[in-house]
Structure formats: structure tokens, C-alpha cells
């Protein structure tokens, strides 16, 4: 039977650049080959307050919290931050977004993880582009793409969109118009 030193496992996790884990990624990082052993080590890490369970097969380090955008990307994949969350992040929307809003090519979903709402709105696969990976590791729509994602779902009656609430000086108009050509029947 394999045995694992909890202190060494903890140290390995704290020096890892990864801050959001699945049971599989934890087993890989800790070099645990047996599923049963991995479950045992994860249980001990949870019991000792090293890991915190965010949701189904999603863990974070309790003392080294992950960015909520990174959790959003990781929990429901594929996804990227968009809509109000991205617009607020860039300072384009003066209001703070309630919850974390994302785009997914999967079905629309909403989760409450540790009193934080994570919502995912479906966009067709051919509209799943226009995002970048930030230094913190999360995927987020370009400002122009976030505006268009919001406007597109508003045109379908699925989101609200008020042009007056946006700081248009932070939007690249040429990029916005080029991106808009990729959306069917969208008028900005």
C-alpha cells in the first residue's frame, strides 16, 4: 500500500502554480497513481483544512485562495469570463457585477459555490472566441467581445443591455466593428 506524507503533500501543493484542482490534477501533482490512495490523501487534506471543496470535483487551497474568475473557468469547461464580469473588470461598466458571468459552448448553467453565484450562458461554438488568458491564469473576453456577447444575448431577450452604462472611451471602436461582423443580425 502506498503511503503519503501529509506535510510533503501540503508543501508540494503550496509551491505549485496551480490554485484550483480536480481530484485527477491533485493526484498528478502529488504523483499518486492509485485512485483509492488519492481519495484518501484528498480526504486528509480536506479534514486538516489544507484544501477546501468548492463544488463537485473542484478544490482550492484554503490558505491560498484562487481568483474567482479562475474558479469559474475551471468549474465549468470550456468557458471564459464575459458579460458584466468582464466589463466590470475592465472598468467599462461602472457597476460591480453580482456573481461571476461567463460564456460557454455547453448548455446554460448556474452554480452557487461557497455563496458565490457562477452563471454560464451558452453561445454557439462559432461565437466562442475573442478571449485571452490573463497573468492570473483565467480566460476573459476582450472588452469588445464582452460588449458584443452582452448585446447578442440581449437581442435574444436573455440579458439586459444599456449602452448608456458603458464607458465607451475604453472600447476600441475599430475592433468592435470588426468583431460585430462575426455576429448574425446584431446591430450596435
N, C-alpha and C positions, 0 to 999 in steps of 0.2 A: 504494500500500500504506500502511495506517495504521501509525504508529509511536507507541510509548508510552514515556514517561519512567518508569523503574522507581522512582526516588526519589519522584516525584509520586504514582505509584500507591500506594506504601507509605504516604505521608503521608495520602492520601485514605482508605485502609483504617483507619489508626490513629485518625483523628478520627471515623470512622463509629461510630454507637452499636451497630451490628450486630457480633457477635463470632463467629457461625457462618454459614458461607456455602456456597452451591452454586455451580457454575460460572456459572449463569444470574444469580444475585444479584451475584456478583463482576463480571460483565460490565455489569450495570445500574449498580452503584456507580461503576465505573471508566469508564462511558459508552463501552463498546466495542461497536460494532454488529456486527462480523463474528465469527462463531463461531471461525474459524481464528485470528484475532488474539487472541481471549480465551484460547484454549487455549495460545497462545504466551506470553502475559503470565502466566497461571497457572503454567505450567511454570517460567518465570524466577523467579517469586515463591517457588515451592517450592524450586528449586535454591539460591536465595540465603537460605533459612531464614526468609523473611518469613511464609510460610504453612506450615501443617502439615496433611497429609491425614489425616483421621480414619477415613474409610471411603469407600465409593463415593459420589462427588459430594458430599462433606462436608469442609469445610476450616475451620480456625481460625487465628487469628493466633498464631504461635509465641511471641511475646513478650507477648501479652495473652490468656492462656488464658481460654476460655469456661467457665462453670459447667457441671458435668457434667449437671445437670438440663436445661439449655438444649440441650446436645448431644443428650440423649435425646429431647426434644421434636422437634428438628429432623430427626434422622436417620430416624425412622420416624413418619410423619404419617398421620392425626391420632393424637395420643397426649397423655396427661397423666401426671405422676408420681403414683403411688398406692402402696398396699400398705406394705411395710416401709420403703421410702424416705421416703414422706410421713409415716408415723407416727414415724419416727426424726427427721425434720426438725422436727416439731412438739414433740418431746420426750415423746411419748406412749409410745413404745417405747424402753425404756432401752438396748436393744442397738443397735449400729450395723449398718445394713443392708449386706450383702455384695452389691455390684453395685447397679445402678440399676433399680428396678422401676416399670413403667408400665402403664397401661391403653391399649388401642387398640380401635377398632371393626374393624380389619383382622384378619388371621389372627395367631395367636400366633407370636412370633419371638424369637430371641436372637442378639445380636451381641457379638463381642469387638472393641472398638475401643481400640487402644493400651493393652492389658492391663486394660481395664475392661469388665466384663460389663454389657450393657444388655439387659434382658428386658422383653418386651411381652406381656401377657396379654389375650386377646380378651374383650370384654364386648359384649353386644348393643347396637345403636345406641340403643335406648330407655333404656339404663343409662349412656350416655355424657354425663354432666352432673355438676354439683357440684364444679367446679374453678374456680380463679381464676388470674389472671396476676399473678405477683409482680413487684416492682420490678426484679428482675434479668432479667425477661423470660420466665421459664419458666412453664408451666402446671402446677399441682399441685392435687390433690384437697383439698377441705376436710377437716379432721380426721375429721369424722363420716362423710364419704363414703369416706375411706380405710379406716376400720374396716369399713364395710359392704361395700366391694369385697373386702376380705380375707375377711370372713366368708362372703360369697356364693361365692367360688371355693373356700373350704374346704368349704362344704356340698356342693360338686360333686366333692370329693376332689382338687382341683387345687392347693391351697395348705394350709398348716397355719395354725391359728388358736388361740391360747391367750389367753383373756380375762384370765388372771392376770398376763400380761406387760405389760399396758397400764396406764397411769396415767389412770384414768377421771375424775379431777378436772379434766383438761384437755379433756374432751368435753362438749359442750352436749347434755344428755340429751333435751331437747325437740326439738332439730334432728335428733338421731339417730333418734328415733322417727318424726318426720315423713318423713325420708329413707327409713327402713326400709319404709314403706308402699309405696314405689315398686318394691321388690324382690319378685319372685314367691317365695312359700314360704320366706321367710327368718325364722328365729327368732333373736333376740339374747338 
